[in-house]
Amino acid sequence: MITDRLDRYIARNVLGAILVVQVVLLGLDLVITYINDLGDVEGDYGALQVLLYLLMRLPWRFYQYAPVGVLIGALIGLGSMASSNELTVMRAAGRSLVRILWGVMKPIILVILVVLTIAEFVSPRTEQFASAWRLEQMQGEGALLTERGGWQREGDDVYRFGAIRADDTVLDLTRYRFEGRTLTEALSARQAVWQGDHWQLRQVAVTRFDGGRTEARHHDTLPWETAMTPAQLDRLLRDVETQAPSELWNYARYLREQGQQATQPLLYFWQKMLMPLTMASLVLVAASFVFGPLRTVAAGTRVFYGVVTGLTFKYLQDLLGPASTVFGFSPAWAVLAPTLLCAGLGLYLLRRTG
């Protein structure tokens, strides 16, 4: 009974500190981003709409700040208990370091479940809705769903897409058809409209290359034979980082079926799926700062070292991501390496405390 009460007490302190840190981080980010985005005001997109857009994006920002929030929150929660000698009393009463750490990990499991739920079901939808809503406010009804174009290969065809609107209309489509390494046809269409179960191209110009001859034709409409659906094109043109883990996995599988590299979607997939290990390793580092060599320093100093550790962790992951493409190792290792390094550092420092 006493053990359960101690676990609940530790969990309440740590979880409360994590929530406070998350609120502070999100608040600061909201204020800074709001001031910066006021420069984008135009048309019906005024100061109030900027605020509403940023509020729609809070789930995604919550997900982004979760690892740093867990690290600093665990530092503050455990640090406050250490400053009041509560941890010393617990250990003097026979409570082992492992048992205290388990009490810290319990609320982290809840945080992990919330973060994974947001990453899979909430933030991809809110990001897509927020982006479409913002562009519609700026450009009017029928606005672009995304302003970012993209390239895609399908069999012997290579496509370039300008943008996709919220009504599943693709703008500025170009297709290059090859036989081996020889370009045989170039097609450009002003629009590609989804008709429920197939695509129709509009305002089409087709140029065929046959030896030294070229033949150009114009068509008002043409059917577009492709396996790509509006959902697949949306994933292609949408920011890969904000997509759900299931979407990233399906996108990576689609790219592999087309004979292309899937490093980027797999990198973000593993970042999301290995989030539990990432947070657990950061908690170990936080605990090592409280019980280890930094236990006698001021709370502000511990928080400073926690921020530095969190930023170093993030920059290391950001560095290893592109490196996995250049050197050809698995994106999973780009995520696992910093995680294992943090876990190893935390366990080493905790072991030195005895």
N, C-alpha and C positions, 0 to 999 in steps of 0.2 A: 504493500500500500504506500509506504513512504517512498519507495523507488519510483512508483508511478507518479507520485506528486512531484518529485524532483524532476523527472523527465518532462512533465507538463510545465513546470516552472521554467526550465531551460528553454523548452520549445517556445513558450510564450514570450520570453525575453528576446530570443533570436528572431522569431517571426515578426514581432513588433518592430524591431530595429530594421529588418529588411523592408517592411512596408513603408516605414518613415523614409528610408533612403530612396526607395523607388519613387515615392511622392515628390521628394525634393529634386531628384534627377529629372523626372518628367516635367515638374514645374519650371525648372531652369531651362530645360530644352524648349518647352512651349513658349516661354517669354522671349528667348533669344531667336528662335525660329520665326516667331510672329513678327518681331521687329524687322528681321531680314526679309521676310516675304511680303511686307507692305509695299515693297518696290514692284511687285507683280500686279498691283491693283489696276484693273482696266475693265471697261464695260460694266456689266452687272456684278463683277467680282470686286466687291469693296472690302473694307476693313472687317466687317462682321463676317463676310463669307470666308475671308482668310482664317479667322478664328475657328469657324465651323469646320473648315477643311482640316486644320491641324487637330481639332478634337476627334475627327473621324480617324485620324492616323494614330491615335494614342495606343491602340492594341499593338501595332507594329513597333512603336517606340518602346513600349513596355517589354516586348520580347527582346529587343536589341539591348536594353539596359539590364536585363535580368541577371546575367553572369556577374557584372560589376556590382549590381545591387546586392546579390547574395554574398559576395566577398566582403564588401564594406559593412553590410548589415550584420554578418557573423562576427566581424571584428568589433563592431560597436556593442553588439549584444553580449558577447563573451567578455569584452573589455570592461564593460560596466559592472559585470558580476565579479571580475577580477579586482577592480578598483575598490569594491566594497568588501573584499575578502570572502565572498560567498563561495567561490571556487576552492579557495584554500580550506574552508570549513568542510566542504563536500569531500575533498580528498583526505582530510584528517579523519573524517568519519568513516573512511574505508571505501569510498567510491572511487573506482579506478578511472584512469584517463580514458580508456576505451569506452567505459560506460557513459562517461560525460559526452564523449564524441557521438555516441549513438543517440543521446538525447538531443544533440544539435542536428543530427542528420534527419530526425523524424519530421520537423517542419520543412526541411529542404525537399523531402519527397513530395509534400503537398505543393510546394512551389514548382517543382518539376512537372507535376501533372497539369497544373494550371498553364504553365508556359507551353508545354507540348500541345495542349488543347487549343490555345490561342494560335500557335504556329500552323496547326492543321485546319482548323475550322473557322477561325475568327479573322486573323490579320489578312489572309489572302483576299477575303471577300471585302473587308473594309478598305483595303488599299485599292482594290479595283474600283469599288464604288466611289471612293474619295477622288481618285484620279479622273474618272468619267464625269463626276459632278463638277469638279473644278473646271475642267475644259469646257463643259457645257455652259457654265456660268460666264466663262471668258469668250467663247466663240458662238454661243447660241445653240438652239436645238439641233441635234444631229452632229454634235461635235465629235472630234476624234477621240477614240478610247485611249489611244497612245500617240505620242508625238515621235516615238522612236521607231525607225525602220529596222529591217533585218533581212538576212539572207538565209536561204534554205535550199538544200539539195534533195531531189526526189528522183531516184533512178538516174536516167541520163539528162534530166532537166535540172537547171539551176535557176532559182527564183530570187528576185529582189522585191521586197514589199515596202511601200512608202509608209502606210499607216493603216489602222483598222478603226472604223467608227463604232459607236455604241450599238448601232443597228446591224452589226455584222457585215458591213460593207467595206471591202478592202480597196484602198486608194493607191493609184500609181503602182501597178503590178508589171513587172518585166520578167519574161521567161527566156532563158537561153537553152536551146536543145543541142546536144552533142551526140555524135557517133564516134566513139573512141575519144580522140582528142580534137576532132574536127567539128567546128561550129556549123550546124546545118540550118538552124532557124532561130530568129529572134522575134519575140512577140512582146508588144507593149499594150496594156489596156488601161484606160482611165479609171475604170472601176471593175470590181468583181463582186457580184451581189449574190448572197445566199438565198436560194429559193425553197428552203425547207429540207431538201434532200440532195441538192446539187448546186453547183456554182454556174453563174452566167456572167460572161465577160461583156463589157460595154465599151464602145468607142475603141475598137481594136485595130492595131496596125501590125501586120505580119510580114516579115522579110525572110525569104528563103535563099539559101546560098547553095549553088550547084556548080562546083568547079569554079570557073571564072565568071559565072553569070549570077545575077541576083534578080529576084522577083518580089515585088512589093504589092501587097493588097491591103485594103481597108474594109472593115466589117463593122456594122452597127452593133451586132451581138454575136457571140460565139459561146458554145458550151465549153466549160473548163473541166476536163477529165483529170481529177486528182483525188487522192485518198485523204487529203488534208481537210479537216473540219474547222468551223469557226473557233471551237475550243482550242484546237492545236495551234492555230494561227495566233490566238490570243496569248497562249503560253510562249510562243516564239517572240512576240513583240513586247510582251510584258516583262518587267524587270525580274530576272530569274531569282534574285535574292529573296523577293517577297512571296514566292510561290510556296504552296503547301508541300510537305514531304512526299505525299502520294503523287502530286503533280510533277515534282522534280524527278521522281523515280520513273514515271511513265514517259516523261520528256527525254530522259537519258536513254531509256530503252528504245524509243522511237529514233533517236539520233544514231544509236548503234545499228539499228536495222537498216538505216540509210548509209551505213559505212562511214559515219562521221565520229569525231571525238565527242565524248560526253563528260569531259572533265569538269566544266563549270557547274552544270546541274548536279553532278554527283558530289562536288565539293560542298555545296549548300545543303544537299540532302544529308550528308554525314555530319555536318555542323548541327543540324536540327536533331538528328537521331541520336547523336552522341552527347547531346546536351546534359543528360543525367550524369555521365562521367565527368564532364567539364565542371559542372557545379560542385560535385562531390570533391574533386581535386582542389577547387578554389576554397572550399570550406576547410579542407585539411591545411592549406596554407594559412588561412585566417587563424585556425586553432594553434598552429605552430608559432605564429606571431604572439599570441596571448600567453601560451604556456612555455614558449621557448625563449630565445635570446632577447626578444623585445618586451618581455613581461614587466620589466621595471621602468620602461619609458612612459612618457605621457600618452594619453589616449589619442591626441591629435597627431603625434608622431606615428603611431601605429596605423591610423587611417591614411596618412600620407604614404607610408610604405605599401599599404593595401592598394591605393590608387595606382601607384607606380607599377606594382605587380600586375594589376588588372590590365593596364595599358600595354605593358610588355607582352602579356599573354595574347592580347588582341593583335598587336603588331606582328607577333611571331606567326600567328595563324594567317594573317593577311599576306605575309611574305611567303609562307610555304604553299599557299594556294596557287599562285602563278608558277612557283617552282615545280609543282607536280605536273604542270603542263609542259614545261621546258625539259625537265629531266625524266619524265615518263613514269614516275612512281604513282601509286594509288592515291587519289584524293583523301581516302580514309586516313592515311598516315599523316597527311597535312593537318588533319584535325586531331588525331591521336597523339602525335609527337608532343605538342605543347601541353596537352592534358596529362600525359604520363610524366612529363618533366615537372609539372606543378605538383602532381601527386607524390612523385619521388622526393622533391624538395620538402614538402610538408611532412612526409613520413620520417625523413632523415632528421629534421629539426625536432619533431616530437619524440623521436627515439632518444635524442641527446638529453631530453629533459628527465629521462628515467621514468 
